[in-house]
Structures are given as C-alpha cells and as structure tokens.
Amino acid sequence: MHPVGLYDNIIALYFQLVEEGVEPDFFSFPRVIKICAGNGLVPLGKNCIAIGFMMDFFSNGFGLNALVDIVDKMDSESVGSTLLESFILCLLYA
C-alpha cells in the first residue's frame, strides 16, 4: 500500500474516533497535524490547529513541533503569522 493511503486511513480513523466521542490526546493529535503538513493537507491542518488551541494541545513539545511544522508548510505568510501570534498570546496568558 502506498504511504499516502496509510496517512489517509490514519486521518479517517482519527476523525471517526472524534465523532464517536473519543477525545484526542497528546500522542495522537500532533501526529494528525504532522500528517496534514507532510501531505499538503493544510486546510484540514488549520481545522486541527483550531481544535488544538481549544483543547490546549500546544502546551508540550509534541504539539509545538507539529504546530511549527504545519505553519512552515502554509502558503500564506499572513495565515502563518496569525497562527503564531495566537500561539504566543496563548503562551503569555497560560
């Protein structure tokens, strides 16, 4: 099986679990963002970032690494800078 197919399966399983009420954790959530970043799924990654801010997943190294990875892959500098500004504010007020 081609690796991209595996990544699609992982993302599908992640969202199926979320729909069934299983909350993501600090292990699974950053992996989904990194898969989105690595495969050009930036719009989906942006949605995951919003969830990450709401659930405070960027308070550890795994989440931060995933956030930096996807911001690096974004086409628009304004979108990336807005996310980083939001993240800095979260750190300041945490």
N, C-alpha and C positions, 0 to 999 in steps of 0.2 A: 504494500500500500504506500502511496506517495505521502511524504510527511505532511503536506498541506491538508490532505484528507484527515489525518490524525488530529491536526490542530482544529479543524472544523468540528470533529467529533468531541473534542475536549470542550470547546466553547458551547456546543449544543448541550452537552451534559451539564455544564456549569449553569446555564440558564434554565434547564429542566429542574435542577435541584432547587434553584431560587424560586421557581414557580411553585414547587411543592412545599415551600416553607423552610427549606434548609438554608440557614444563613451562611454566607461565605466566611472564611476565616483568613488569618494572616498568611496561611500557606497557599490556599487555592486562589485567592483574589489577585495577588501580584502576578501569578503565572498567567492568568487570563489577560491581564493588561500587556504583559510582555509578548504573548502570542499575537495580540492585536497589533502591537507595534511592529513586530517582526514580519508580519504578513500583509502590512499595508491596510489593516482594518481600522484606520484612525477614527472614523465616525463612531464605530462601536466602542473603541477605546475611550473616546470622550465621554460616552454614556457611563462606562465603567468608572471613569475618574470621578464623575459626579457622585456615583454611589460610594466610592471610596472616601470622598470628603464627608459625606453624611454619616458613614459608619466608622470614621476615624482610622482608616487603614494605612494612613501615611505617617503614623507615629513611630514606625520602626524602619529598620534598614531595608527590609524586603520591599515594603510599599514604596519607600523613597526611590529605590533603584528602579522599580517599574515605572514610577511617575517620570523620572528623568529620561528613561528610555523612550517612552511614547512622546513626550514633549519634544525630544530630539528629532523624532520622525515626522512631526507635523509640518505641513506645507506653509502655513501662515505664521509669521513671527508674532503677529498680534495675538493669535489664539494661544500660542505657547507662552508669551509673556503674561497674558491674562491669567492663565493657569498657575504660573509660577508666582505671580503676585498674590493670588488667592491662597496658595500654599504658604507663602511667607507670613501672611496675616494669620493663618491657622496656627503656625508655629509661635507667633508672638503672643497670641491670646490663649494658647493651650495651657 
